[in-house]
Amino acid sequence: SYTLPGLNEGTYYWRMTSYFTDSDKPILGKLQKFTVKSADKVAVEPVKKPELIPVNVAFTMPENQMTQYYVKSPQVGLTWSADKTDNITKYRVRVHSEEEDPSLVPIVDVQETKFTTNVTKPGRYIASIEAIDKDGQVVGSTTSQPVTVAPLPTLKAPNFIPADGSLQASMDGKSQLEWNQVEGATDYWLVIKKDGKELKRTKYNGTSTALRNLLPGEYEVGISAQDSYGRIGESSPIRKLLVPDKSGVKAPTLKKIKVN
């Protein structure tokens, strides 16, 4: 290459000449020319931007997932859909709390139409998605979606059936206990107390049981439900369980005894 600095504006002609090693006769190349112009006189064509093909992006979580519950660590889970996916190379996800400045929140790029991220605490979070094409252009975006993150509540207490009055055992000490089913429960815990002291705590996977061999007296019973995470929920109000004293039953008498 060869550089010739300091040329004034104008048109210049040039050609390359070559020689064989054993000859002084030049071999002339084709005459060529170039023009030198000031930069402000050169018409620069604008760079054409890549064609932008807009796409539609929308969240697909059902309404009941706009509040998301957790047991151990709070997190936000998102799903969405888009049309014209051939024009999309990735999605840009932003999740931030209501108190945070969206412009300062890290952006995460993903390939799939789902995303889960841990958050620092329960509360209300704002999520948004952008679709990006092969040229790095934003070709579609969702509206901002609020999502509430909250601890999963423990189960409500079951209630004994019937709902009112004392529970009564039969004369042989057998007590048939029944309670209502609680949604989300995998097991139930029955606690039996006497004079405030716990006598027995038993787990059942159904909604009824038969207690046997209870001594006569007055007992307190309570029932609570356990969920699939092993958490025991609220306990029912304490109910009295009465076991009658068989010795208090009047024995049958004979109308007449005849002695020979």
Protein Blocks (a to p, Z undefined) as FASTA:
>chain_A
ZZdehiacdddddddddddfkbcbdcdddddddddddfklpccdddddddddddddddfb
dfklmpccdfklgcdddddddehkllpcbdcdddddfkbcfklpccdddfbfcdcdddfb
ecddddddddddfkopafbdcddddddddddddddddddddfedcddddfkopacddddd
dehiabdcddddeehiafbdcddfbfbdcdehiaedddddddddddfkopacdddddddd
ddddfklpccdddfbdcdZZ
